Amino acid sequence: MSTLTKPRLVYFNSRGLAELIRVVLAETKTDYDDVTFASTTDPLFVSLKAEGKLLFNQVPLWEEPSGFRLVQSSAIVRYLAKKNGLVGKNDEEAAVVDATWEYLVDSRNYASGGDPTKREDRKKLFTEEHLPKSLDRLNKILEANGSGFLVGSQLTYVDLAWWYWIEILSDQGLVDVSKYPAVAKFKESIEARPTIASYRASPNRRPLQNTFPRYVLHTYPGNPNAFKSFIAAAFGGIKIEVPAFKFGVDNKTPEFLKKNPNGEVPTLESPDGPIYESNAIARYIARKGTDKGLIGANEYEASVVDQWIEWYRSKIEKDYGTWVYPVFGWGVYDADKYKAAKEGIAKQFAKLDAHLTSNEWLVGKRVTVADIILFCSLVTGLNHVFSPEFLQPFPHFVAWVKRCYDLPQFKIANLEFAQREKQPGEIKM
């Protein structure tokens, strides 16, 4: 027997497939509990499956105190709409409402699925061909109906569904509804409804999930720390936009400092918000891309990926800066520290070489973001200060470097092994 005192909607902590249900619930002033969880490993989701409450092991789930439960977002929307008189005044209107809903489904499908590596092509086709056709037809339907609604003379669930879809597209800058006067008036009238205005203003409304996410990386040309993200993106089929950027000017503006208060690059603008620190950005891009193997085949490998990244930070990075940076005139040259840094790096390279004696890659059986980050972190040293004599004791490390660079995704890093060790101040930037 159910212990609920009022209905509840159960879904991930996002808009996703549940948001139109929330819109209908807002319009109908339904009192319910909005229950969310973070992932499919969350105890709530696990228990719902174990208890057999998810008919197809999927959410969203609508559950009522009577014990009635329903899954599948479209079914929940139509169920709530029918209970609250949002399906039309008669069978004929209800049928047209459903037909108009199916047309919305067709329109949305053009914006989803397909090959993620061709996202930009798909976006162009959607925004320049499919979407204008859909909105033009919608505009004609509204003009012909004359009531301000898509079907009949009163609000139905399909009005809410089309409004929500148009709002999403407008918020992402994918459509200018002013080009479609009846659609613009329709959008405005739905948003003027007190129930919808209250829903839109709610602080509990979750962030928008972009239909076509944009990843914008702010950096200067040739930044090896930015290469980490570019390589991860190349593996994962993500397009990274790189606008013109003048270091020392653009990174000091109030707008930039809101994204990264440190005023440093690279800094990423993502659909989820800004991210800084190059390793964090690269790992984020790796998670977002289609090549999930970049972060490791399982939780253990993912942890070992993190281990190697942290190993570089704790064991090599400081000595690397002491040795490499003075070559470019960065920092203060100290002969004793310079010598000690070389010895420190040689000691760590010996450990790395030993690991690579029996391992083709740092983690598992394939390249991961650990290989990407370590390669890019060392590429400047490889190109300018690690002489053949210095690298001679580490043949497995050198073979790993070449193995990485043999992959086309790594070519952006432009590897050119140093012929000799360049001296402090030799390279003028």
DOTOR-582854 format. One record per residue: residue number from 1; y, x, z of N, C-alpha, C in turn. Coordinates in steps of 0.2 Angstrom, whole numbers. Example, Ala and Ser with C-alpha at 12.3 -4.5 7.8 and 13.67 -1.06 7.14 Angstrom:
residues 2
1	-28	66	39	-22	62	39	-16	66	39
2	-11	64	35	-5	68	36	0	64	39
END
This chain:
residues 429
1	-6	4	0	0	0	0	6	4	0
2	11	2	-4	17	7	-4	21	7	2
3	24	12	4	28	13	10	36	13	8
4	37	12	1	44	12	-1	48	6	1
5	54	7	3	59	1	5	63	-1	-1
6	64	3	-6	67	2	-12	64	6	-18
7	66	4	-24	63	8	-29	65	15	-30
8	61	19	-33	63	26	-34	62	28	-41
9	66	33	-43	65	36	-50	63	43	-48
10	58	46	-51	56	53	-49	56	57	-56
11	59	62	-55	60	67	-61	62	74	-59
12	62	78	-64	65	85	-63	72	84	-61
13	75	89	-58	82	89	-56	86	91	-62
14	86	87	-67	90	88	-73	91	81	-76
15	95	81	-82	96	74	-85	90	72	-89
16	88	76	-94	82	75	-98	81	68	-100
17	74	66	-99	72	60	-101	74	54	-96
18	76	56	-90	78	51	-85	85	49	-86
19	89	52	-89	96	50	-89	98	44	-92
20	95	41	-97	96	35	-100	94	29	-95
21	88	31	-91	86	26	-86	92	26	-80
22	95	31	-79	100	31	-74	106	28	-76
23	107	28	-83	113	24	-85	112	17	-85
24	106	14	-86	104	7	-86	104	5	-79
25	102	9	-74	102	8	-67	109	7	-64
26	114	12	-67	121	11	-65	124	5	-68
27	123	3	-74	125	-3	-77	123	-9	-73
28	117	-9	-71	114	-15	-67	115	-15	-60
29	118	-10	-57	120	-9	-50	114	-9	-46
30	108	-6	-48	102	-6	-45	102	-1	-39
31	100	-3	-33	100	1	-28	93	5	-28
32	93	11	-29	86	15	-29	87	22	-27
33	82	25	-26	82	32	-23	80	37	-30
34	85	42	-31	84	46	-36	81	53	-33
35	74	53	-34	70	59	-31	69	64	-37
36	71	70	-35	70	75	-40	66	81	-37
37	63	85	-42	60	91	-40	61	97	-45
38	60	103	-44	62	108	-48	57	110	-53
39	50	110	-52	45	112	-57	39	108	-56
40	34	109	-61	28	106	-60	23	109	-55
41	26	114	-52	22	117	-46	25	114	-39
42	30	110	-40	33	107	-33	28	103	-30
43	27	103	-23	22	99	-20	23	92	-21
44	29	89	-23	29	82	-24	26	80	-31
45	27	84	-36	24	83	-42	16	84	-42
46	14	89	-38	7	90	-37	4	84	-34
47	7	82	-29	4	76	-25	4	70	-29
48	9	68	-33	9	62	-37	3	63	-42
49	2	68	-45	-4	69	-49	-11	68	-45
50	-11	71	-40	-17	71	-36	-18	63	-33
51	-13	60	-32	-14	53	-30	-15	48	-36
52	-15	50	-42	-16	46	-48	-10	42	-49
53	-4	44	-47	2	39	-48	5	40	-55
54	3	46	-58	6	47	-65	1	46	-70
55	2	40	-74	-3	38	-78	-6	43	-83
56	-1	46	-86	-2	52	-91	0	59	-88
57	0	59	-82	2	66	-79	9	68	-81
58	13	63	-82	20	64	-85	25	61	-80
59	31	63	-80	37	60	-77	42	59	-83
60	47	54	-82	49	51	-76	44	46	-74
61	44	44	-67	40	39	-64	45	34	-61
62	44	28	-63	48	22	-59	43	19	-54
63	44	18	-48	40	16	-43	44	11	-39
64	40	5	-38	44	-1	-34	40	-2	-27
65	43	-5	-22	40	-6	-16	34	-10	-16
66	33	-15	-22	27	-19	-23	21	-15	-24
67	22	-8	-26	17	-4	-29	16	-3	-36
68	21	-7	-40	21	-6	-47	24	0	-49
69	20	4	-54	23	10	-56	23	10	-63
70	27	14	-66	28	14	-74	30	21	-76
71	27	24	-81	29	31	-84	31	29	-91
72	34	35	-94	36	35	-101	43	32	-101
73	48	36	-102	55	34	-102	57	28	-105
74	55	28	-112	57	22	-116	54	15	-113
75	48	16	-110	45	10	-107	49	8	-101
76	51	13	-97	55	11	-91	62	8	-93
77	65	11	-98	72	8	-100	71	1	-102
78	66	-1	-106	65	-7	-108	63	-12	-103
79	59	-10	-98	57	-14	-93	63	-16	-88
80	67	-11	-87	73	-12	-83	78	-17	-86
81	79	-15	-93	83	-19	-97	81	-27	-97
82	74	-28	-98	72	-35	-98	73	-38	-91
83	72	-35	-86	73	-38	-79	80	-40	-78
84	85	-36	-82	92	-37	-80	96	-40	-86
85	92	-43	-91	95	-47	-96	99	-43	-101
86	96	-37	-103	99	-32	-107	95	-31	-114
87	92	-36	-116	87	-36	-122	89	-41	-127
88	95	-44	-126	97	-49	-131	95	-56	-129
89	99	-61	-132	98	-68	-129	92	-72	-132
90	89	-70	-137	83	-73	-139	78	-68	-142
91	73	-70	-145	67	-66	-148	70	-62	-154
92	74	-66	-158	77	-62	-164	81	-56	-162
93	86	-58	-157	90	-52	-155	86	-46	-152
94	81	-48	-148	77	-43	-145	74	-39	-150
95	71	-42	-155	68	-38	-160	73	-33	-164
96	79	-36	-165	84	-31	-168	86	-26	-163
97	87	-27	-157	88	-22	-152	83	-17	-152
98	77	-19	-152	71	-14	-153	72	-10	-159
99	73	-13	-165	74	-9	-171	80	-4	-171
100	85	-6	-168	91	-2	-167	89	4	-162
101	85	3	-157	83	8	-153	79	13	-157
102	74	11	-161	70	15	-165	74	19	-170
103	79	17	-172	84	20	-177	87	26	-173
104	89	25	-167	91	30	-162	86	36	-161
105	80	34	-160	75	39	-159	74	43	-165
106	74	40	-171	74	44	-177	80	49	-178
107	86	46	-176	92	51	-176	91	57	-172
108	89	55	-166	88	61	-161	83	66	-163
109	78	63	-166	72	68	-168	75	73	-173
110	80	72	-177	83	77	-181	86	83	-177
111	88	81	-171	91	86	-167	86	90	-163
112	80	89	-163	75	92	-158	69	94	-162
113	65	98	-159	59	101	-162	60	106	-167
114	55	107	-172	56	112	-177	55	119	-174
115	56	124	-179	56	131	-177	62	133	-174
116	61	136	-167	67	138	-164	71	144	-167
117	67	148	-171	71	153	-174	75	151	-180
118	75	145	-182	79	142	-187	84	137	-184
119	86	138	-177	90	133	-174	97	132	-177
120	100	137	-180	106	137	-183	106	133	-190
121	101	134	-193	100	130	-200	99	123	-198
122	95	121	-193	94	115	-191	100	111	-188
123	104	115	-185	110	112	-182	115	110	-188
124	115	115	-193	119	113	-199	117	107	-203
125	110	107	-203	108	101	-207	109	94	-203
126	108	95	-196	109	89	-192	117	87	-192
127	121	92	-191	128	90	-190	132	88	-197
128	129	91	-202	133	90	-208	129	85	-213
129	123	83	-211	120	78	-216	117	72	-212
130	113	73	-207	109	68	-204	114	64	-199
131	118	67	-195	122	64	-190	128	60	-194
132	131	63	-199	136	58	-202	133	52	-205
133	127	52	-208	124	46	-211	123	41	-205
134	120	44	-199	118	39	-194	125	36	-191
135	130	40	-190	136	37	-187	140	32	-192
136	139	34	-199	142	29	-204	138	22	-204
137	132	23	-203	128	16	-203	130	13	-197
138	130	16	-191	132	13	-185	139	10	-185
139	143	13	-188	150	11	-189	150	4	-193
140	146	4	-198	145	-2	-202	142	-8	-199
141	137	-6	-194	134	-11	-190	139	-15	-185
142	143	-10	-182	148	-13	-177	153	-17	-181
143	155	-15	-187	160	-18	-190	158	-25	-192
144	152	-25	-195	149	-32	-197	147	-36	-191
145	145	-34	-186	144	-38	-180	150	-41	-177
146	155	-37	-176	162	-39	-174	163	-41	-167
147	158	-40	-163	158	-42	-156	160	-36	-151
148	159	-30	-154	160	-24	-150	153	-21	-148
149	148	-25	-149	141	-23	-147	137	-22	-154
150	132	-19	-153	127	-17	-159	123	-23	-161
151	121	-27	-156	117	-33	-157	120	-39	-154
152	121	-45	-157	123	-51	-153	130	-50	-151
153	131	-54	-145	138	-54	-143	139	-52	-135
154	133	-49	-133	133	-46	-126	130	-39	-126
155	131	-36	-121	128	-29	-120	121	-29	-119
156	118	-24	-123	110	-23	-122	109	-16	-121
157	103	-14	-119	101	-8	-118	102	-3	-123
158	102	-5	-130	103	-1	-135	110	1	-136
159	115	-3	-133	122	-1	-133	123	5	-128
160	120	5	-123	120	10	-118	116	17	-121
161	111	16	-124	107	21	-127	111	25	-132
162	114	21	-137	118	24	-142	125	27	-139
163	128	24	-134	134	27	-131	132	33	-128
164	126	34	-124	125	40	-121	123	46	-126
165	120	44	-131	119	49	-136	125	52	-140
166	130	47	-141	136	49	-144	140	53	-139
167	140	51	-133	144	55	-127	141	62	-127
168	135	63	-127	132	70	-127	134	74	-133
169	134	71	-139	136	75	-145	144	76	-145
170	148	71	-142	155	72	-142	156	78	-137
171	153	78	-131	154	83	-126	152	90	-128
172	148	91	-133	146	97	-136	150	99	-142
173	155	95	-144	159	96	-150	155	96	-156
174	150	92	-156	146	91	-162	148	85	-167
175	152	81	-164	155	75	-168	162	73	-166
176	165	71	-171	172	69	-170	172	61	-171
177	172	57	-166	171	50	-167	177	46	-170
178	182	50	-170	188	47	-173	188	46	-180
179	183	49	-183	181	48	-190	178	41	-192
180	175	38	-186	172	32	-187	175	27	-182
181	180	23	-184	184	19	-180	180	14	-176
182	176	11	-179	172	6	-175	168	9	-169
183	165	15	-171	161	19	-166	165	22	-160
184	171	24	-162	176	26	-157	178	21	-152
185	179	15	-155	181	9	-151	175	7	-147
186	169	7	-149	163	6	-146	162	10	-140
187	163	17	-141	162	22	-136	168	21	-130
188	174	20	-132	179	18	-127	178	12	-123
189	175	7	-126	174	1	-123	168	1	-118
190	163	5	-120	157	6	-115	160	10	-109
191	164	15	-110	166	20	-105	171	16	-100
192	174	11	-103	179	7	-99	176	2	-94
193	169	1	-95	166	-3	-90	165	0	-83
194	167	-4	-78	168	0	-71	161	3	-69
195	156	0	-71	149	3	-69	148	10	-72
196	150	10	-79	149	16	-83	154	22	-81
197	160	19	-79	166	24	-77	164	27	-70
198	161	23	-66	158	26	-59	153	31	-60
199	148	29	-65	142	33	-66	145	40	-69
200	150	40	-74	152	46	-77	156	50	-72
201	159	47	-67	163	51	-62	159	53	-56
202	153	51	-56	149	53	-50	148	61	-49
203	149	63	-43	148	70	-42	140	72	-42
204	136	67	-42	129	68	-42	126	69	-50
205	131	67	-54	128	68	-61	127	75	-63
206	121	76	-66	119	83	-68	122	86	-74
207	122	92	-74	126	96	-80	122	94	-86
208	126	94	-92	124	93	-98	119	98	-101
209	114	96	-104	109	101	-107	111	100	-115
210	113	106	-117	115	106	-124	110	105	-129
211	111	101	-134	106	100	-139	105	106	-143
212	111	109	-145	110	116	-148	114	121	-144
213	110	124	-139	113	129	-134	116	135	-138
214	122	137	-135	126	143	-137	125	148	-132
215	124	154	-135	124	160	-131	129	165	-133
216	134	166	-129	140	170	-132	140	177	-127
217	139	182	-130	139	189	-126	146	192	-127
218	150	194	-122	156	198	-122	154	205	-121
219	155	209	-126	154	216	-125	158	220	-130
220	158	227	-130	161	231	-135	155	234	-139
221	157	235	-146	152	238	-150	148	244	-148
222	141	244	-149	137	249	-147	136	250	-140
223	137	245	-136	135	245	-129	128	245	-128
224	124	250	-125	117	250	-125	115	245	-120
225	119	243	-115	117	238	-110	117	231	-113
226	121	230	-119	120	224	-123	114	224	-127
227	112	230	-129	106	230	-133	100	227	-130
228	100	227	-123	94	224	-120	93	216	-121
229	99	213	-121	99	206	-123	98	204	-130
230	101	209	-135	100	208	-142	92	208	-144
231	89	213	-141	82	214	-142	78	209	-139
232	79	206	-133	75	201	-130	76	195	-135
233	83	194	-137	84	188	-141	81	188	-148
234	80	194	-151	76	195	-157	69	193	-156
235	66	195	-151	59	193	-149	59	185	-148
236	63	182	-145	63	175	-143	66	170	-148
237	69	173	-153	72	168	-158	78	165	-156
238	82	168	-152	88	166	-149	94	169	-153
239	99	165	-155	105	168	-158	110	169	-153
240	113	175	-153	118	177	-148	124	178	-152
241	130	175	-150	136	176	-154	140	181	-150
242	143	186	-154	147	191	-151	154	191	-154
243	159	188	-150	165	187	-153	169	194	-152
244	174	195	-156	178	201	-156	181	202	-148
245	180	208	-146	182	210	-139	185	216	-138
246	191	216	-135	194	223	-134	194	224	-126
247	190	229	-125	189	231	-118	195	234	-115
248	196	233	-109	203	235	-106	208	230	-106
249	207	225	-111	212	219	-112	209	213	-111
250	204	211	-115	201	204	-114	197	203	-108
251	194	209	-105	190	208	-99	195	208	-92
252	201	208	-93	206	207	-88	210	201	-88
253	208	196	-92	212	190	-93	209	185	-87
254	213	180	-85	210	176	-80	204	172	-82
255	204	170	-89	198	167	-91	192	171	-91
256	192	177	-92	186	181	-92	184	182	-85
257	189	183	-80	187	185	-73	184	179	-70
258	185	173	-73	182	167	-70	174	167	-72
259	173	171	-77	166	171	-79	163	177	-76
260	166	183	-75	164	189	-71	170	192	-67
261	170	191	-61	175	193	-57	176	201	-56
262	171	204	-59	171	211	-59	174	214	-65
263	175	210	-70	179	212	-76	175	217	-80
264	168	216	-80	164	221	-83	160	217	-89
265	157	221	-94	153	219	-99	147	223	-99
266	141	220	-102	141	213	-105	142	207	-100
267	145	202	-102	145	196	-99	143	190	-104
268	138	186	-101	135	181	-106	138	174	-104
269	140	170	-109	142	163	-108	135	159	-110
270	132	156	-106	126	152	-108	127	145	-107
271	122	141	-109	122	133	-108	122	132	-101
272	119	136	-97	119	135	-89	125	137	-85
273	129	142	-88	134	145	-85	135	152	-86
274	140	156	-84	141	163	-85	136	167	-81
275	134	173	-84	129	177	-81	132	184	-82
276	132	189	-77	134	196	-78	128	200	-75
277	129	206	-76	124	212	-75	119	212	-81
278	118	217	-84	114	217	-91	107	216	-90
279	104	218	-84	97	217	-83	96	209	-82
280	100	206	-78	99	199	-77	100	195	-83
281	105	197	-88	106	194	-94	100	194	-98
282	97	200	-99	91	201	-103	85	197	-101
283	84	197	-94	79	193	-91	80	185	-93
284	86	183	-92	88	176	-93	86	175	-101
285	88	179	-105	87	178	-112	80	178	-114
286	76	182	-111	69	182	-111	65	176	-109
287	68	173	-104	65	167	-101	67	161	-106
288	73	161	-109	75	156	-113	72	156	-120
289	69	161	-122	67	162	-129	60	159	-130
290	57	159	-136	51	157	-137	45	161	-136
291	47	168	-135	41	173	-133	41	174	-126
292	37	169	-123	36	169	-115	33	175	-113
293	29	179	-117	26	185	-115	30	190	-113
294	37	190	-115	41	195	-113	42	196	-106
295	41	191	-102	42	191	-95	35	192	-91
296	30	193	-95	24	194	-92	19	189	-93
297	12	190	-93	7	185	-95	6	180	-89
298	8	182	-83	6	178	-77	11	181	-71
299	11	178	-65	15	179	-60	15	186	-58
300	9	189	-58	8	196	-56	11	201	-61
301	10	200	-67	14	204	-72	21	203	-72
302	23	197	-71	31	196	-70	34	200	-65
303	30	201	-59	32	205	-53	32	212	-55
304	27	214	-59	27	221	-61	32	223	-66
305	34	218	-70	40	219	-74	46	220	-70
306	47	216	-65	53	217	-60	52	224	-57
307	46	226	-55	45	232	-52	48	238	-56
308	46	238	-63	48	244	-67	56	244	-68
309	59	238	-68	66	238	-69	69	240	-62
310	67	238	-57	69	241	-50	68	248	-49
311	62	250	-52	61	258	-52	66	262	-55
312	68	260	-61	73	263	-64	80	263	-60
313	81	257	-58	88	257	-54	88	261	-48
314	82	262	-44	82	265	-38	80	273	-39
315	76	275	-44	74	281	-45	77	286	-50
316	80	282	-55	83	286	-61	90	285	-62
317	93	279	-61	100	277	-63	105	282	-60
318	105	284	-54	110	288	-51	110	295	-54
319	104	298	-55	104	304	-58	105	304	-65
320	104	299	-69	105	298	-76	113	298	-77
321	116	294	-73	124	294	-73	127	301	-72
322	124	305	-67	127	311	-65	126	316	-71
323	120	316	-75	119	320	-80	122	318	-87
324	121	312	-88	123	309	-95	131	308	-95
325	134	305	-90	141	303	-91	146	308	-92
326	145	314	-89	150	319	-90	150	322	-97
327	145	321	-101	144	323	-108	150	319	-112
328	151	313	-109	156	309	-113	163	309	-109
329	164	314	-104	170	314	-101	171	309	-95
330	165	306	-94	166	300	-88	164	303	-82
331	168	302	-77	167	305	-70	168	312	-69
332	167	315	-63	169	322	-62	162	326	-62
333	163	332	-66	157	336	-67	156	340	-61
334	150	341	-58	149	345	-52	142	349	-54
335	143	355	-55	137	359	-58	131	359	-54
336	131	359	-47	125	358	-43	122	351	-43
337	126	346	-43	124	339	-44	121	338	-51
338	124	341	-56	121	341	-63	114	344	-63
339	113	349	-60	107	353	-60	102	349	-56
340	104	346	-51	99	342	-47	97	336	-50
341	102	333	-54	100	327	-57	95	328	-63
342	96	333	-66	90	335	-71	84	336	-68
343	83	339	-63	77	340	-59	74	333	-57
344	79	329	-54	77	322	-52	74	318	-57
345	77	318	-63	75	314	-69	68	317	-71
346	67	324	-72	61	327	-74	55	324	-69
347	57	324	-63	52	322	-58	49	315	-59
348	54	310	-60	52	303	-62	49	302	-68
349	51	306	-73	48	306	-80	41	308	-80
350	39	313	-75	32	315	-74	28	309	-72
351	31	305	-67	27	299	-65	26	294	-71
352	32	293	-74	32	288	-80	26	290	-85
353	26	297	-87	22	299	-92	15	298	-89
354	13	299	-83	7	298	-80	4	291	-81
355	9	287	-80	7	279	-81	6	278	-88
356	9	281	-93	9	280	-100	3	283	-103
357	0	288	-99	-6	291	-101	-12	286	-103
358	-12	281	-99	-18	276	-100	-15	269	-101
359	-8	268	-102	-5	262	-104	-1	262	-110
360	-2	258	-115	2	258	-121	9	255	-119
361	10	251	-115	16	248	-113	17	248	-105
362	23	247	-103	24	247	-95	20	242	-92
363	19	236	-94	16	231	-91	11	227	-96
364	5	227	-94	0	223	-98	-2	226	-105
365	-3	222	-109	-6	224	-116	0	223	-122
366	6	222	-120	11	221	-125	18	223	-122
367	23	223	-127	29	224	-125	32	219	-120
368	36	220	-115	39	216	-111	46	218	-110
369	50	213	-106	57	215	-105	58	221	-101
370	53	223	-97	53	230	-94	54	236	-99
371	50	235	-104	50	241	-109	57	240	-113
372	60	234	-114	66	234	-117	72	237	-113
373	72	235	-106	77	237	-102	77	245	-101
374	71	247	-100	70	254	-99	72	258	-105
375	70	256	-111	72	259	-117	79	260	-118
376	82	254	-117	90	254	-118	93	257	-113
377	91	258	-107	94	261	-102	94	269	-103
378	89	271	-107	88	278	-108	90	281	-115
379	92	276	-119	93	278	-126	99	283	-127
380	104	282	-123	110	287	-124	108	294	-122
381	104	294	-117	101	301	-115	97	304	-120
382	92	299	-123	88	302	-128	92	304	-134
383	97	301	-136	101	303	-142	105	309	-141
384	107	311	-134	112	316	-133	111	321	-128
385	106	320	-123	106	325	-118	98	327	-117
386	94	323	-119	87	325	-117	84	329	-123
387	84	336	-122	83	340	-128	75	340	-129
388	73	343	-135	65	343	-136	62	347	-130
389	65	352	-128	62	357	-123	62	353	-116
390	67	348	-115	66	344	-109	61	339	-109
391	60	336	-115	55	331	-116	48	334	-117
392	47	340	-119	41	343	-120	35	341	-115
393	36	341	-109	31	340	-104	29	333	-103
394	32	328	-107	31	321	-106	29	318	-113
395	24	320	-116	22	318	-123	20	310	-123
396	17	307	-117	16	300	-117	22	296	-117
397	27	299	-113	33	295	-113	37	295	-120
398	37	301	-123	40	301	-130	36	297	-135
399	29	296	-134	25	292	-139	27	285	-137
400	28	283	-131	31	276	-129	37	274	-132
401	42	279	-132	49	278	-135	48	277	-142
402	44	281	-146	43	280	-153	39	273	-154
403	35	271	-150	31	265	-151	36	259	-150
404	40	259	-145	46	254	-145	50	254	-151
405	52	259	-153	57	260	-159	53	258	-166
406	47	258	-166	43	256	-172	44	248	-173
407	45	245	-167	46	238	-168	53	236	-171
408	53	231	-175	59	230	-179	65	227	-174
409	63	224	-169	68	221	-164	72	227	-161
410	69	233	-160	72	238	-157	77	242	-161
411	77	241	-168	81	245	-172	89	245	-171
412	91	239	-167	98	239	-166	100	245	-161
413	96	247	-157	98	253	-153	99	259	-156
414	97	260	-162	98	266	-166	96	273	-163
415	90	273	-162	87	279	-159	88	286	-163
416	90	291	-161	91	297	-164	90	303	-159
417	84	305	-158	82	310	-153	87	316	-154
418	90	318	-148	94	324	-148	90	330	-150
419	94	335	-154	91	341	-156	92	346	-151
420	97	345	-147	99	350	-141	103	346	-136
421	103	349	-130	107	346	-125	114	347	-126
422	118	341	-126	125	342	-127	128	343	-120
423	134	347	-120	136	349	-113	142	344	-111
424	144	345	-104	149	340	-102	155	341	-106
425	158	335	-107	164	335	-111	164	336	-119
426	158	337	-121	157	338	-128	158	333	-133
427	156	327	-130	157	321	-135	164	317	-133
428	168	316	-137	175	313	-136	174	306	-138
429	176	301	-134	175	294	-135	182	291	-137
END
